[in-house]
Amino acid sequence: MSAINKLLCRVNSGSENSSAEARAMSASQQKPEEQLKAFIAEDPNSRYTFDGERGAPQSEICREGKEQSRKCITLMMQSTAMFSAMQAQGFFCALPMEPGRTHIECRRIPQS
């Protein structure tokens, strides 16, 4: 393969990698509220839990799906903002019944 062909291959594959990186970067540059909405939209009727250290800038939210599947993401939102955002999405959020647990459980409020 000539040097020109090698260079063209590198440039072409580099542009493909750049577009994939750009898509990944644009998803990570979304506002946390938009990331949360997209995460909930994948399975809006599941049970969600979230937890974060007091005053920490990020929280982890997990979805408890069907068949014991669990998916978690970390968002740059304090837990108080996460609580408000979940309520705005139509969820009822509360502490679990077990006193030793510190996460918040959220369930969708049925629409009548």
N, C-alpha and C positions, 0 to 999 in steps of 0.2 A: 504494500500500500504506500502510495506516495505521501510525502510530507503534507501536501495540500489536502489530500483526502483525510488524513489523520486529523488535521486542524479543523476541517469542516465537520468531522464526526464529533470532535470535542465541543465545537461551538453549538452544534445541533443538540447534542445530549445535554449540554449545559443549559440551553434554553428550556428544555423539558424539565430539568431539575429545578430551574428557577421558577417555572410556573407552578410546579408542585409545592415548592417552598413558599411561594407567594400565597397560594390557597391556604396552606397551613398557617401562615403568618396572619392572614386576614381573619381567620377563625379565632386566633388567639388575641387579636386586637379588637374583637367585638367587646362591647360593654358587658360587664358581668350580668346585668339584668337580661340582656339579649341571650347570652350563653345559658342562663337559667331557663328562660322561656323555651329555647331549643331543646334543652335536656328534658324538660317536662313534657314537651310535645311528642317526644318519642314514645311515651307511655303515660298518658295523663292520669290514668286511674290507679296507678300503683301507689304504694305507701312510700313516703320519702322520710329520710332522717337527715338531720344536719348537726354538725358540731364544730365548735371553734373555741380556741382559748379566749379568755376574757380580754377584750381590747385588741386581739390579733386582727390584722388587716385581711385575713383570708379565712374561709370556712370550707369544710368538706361536706358535700351533699351526696347522699347515696339513695339509690332506688332499689327497693325490694320488689323484684318482679316475680312473675309466675315461675313455677318450677324451681324455686330456691335460687334464682339468678339474682345477682347483686352487681350494680354498676355504680361507681363513685367518680365524682369530679371535684376538683378544688377550684373555687372561685375567689377572686379578690373582692370579697364582701365581708364586712363584719357580721357576726351572727345576728345582731339586732336588725341590720339591713336585710339579711336573708329572711328573717322572720316576717318583716313587713312585705317583702317581695312575694313570699309564698302566700300570704293572706291576700295580696292583690291578685294572685293567680287563681283564687277561689279555694284555698286550702284552709283547714282548721289545724292549727299547730299547738301542741302542748307538750309538757314534760311527760315522760312515761310514768307508769304507776310504780315501778320499782324505785325506791329512794336512792339507790346507789348509782343510778344511770344519770348522766348529765346531758345527753343529746336531746334534741327536740324531734318529736314525731309529727308528721303532717299527713293528713288524709284529705282528699278532695271532698268538698261539701256537695252533696247531691243536688242537682238542679231540679226544681219542681215544675 
